């Protein structure tokens, strides 16, 4: 079963930050410079987390927020070019 997950990162090293962005762009939609919305399986999430863990160093942060159906329906997007304001239909 796939999950809707918002992933945000704060990675200090420019090269590693670009690598993280590239990994995340392959899995989801960039909604901010360091925030992505992903609809992925548990197995793909685990692989992604392992890859991001390899990139991060002391002081770096990667946050994973799993959203339920009710939360997804209440997403309010503003000022994001190319993305609709309405909730993503994933269930």
Order of alpha helices (4+ residues) and beta strands (2+ residues): beta-alpha-beta-beta-alpha-beta-alpha
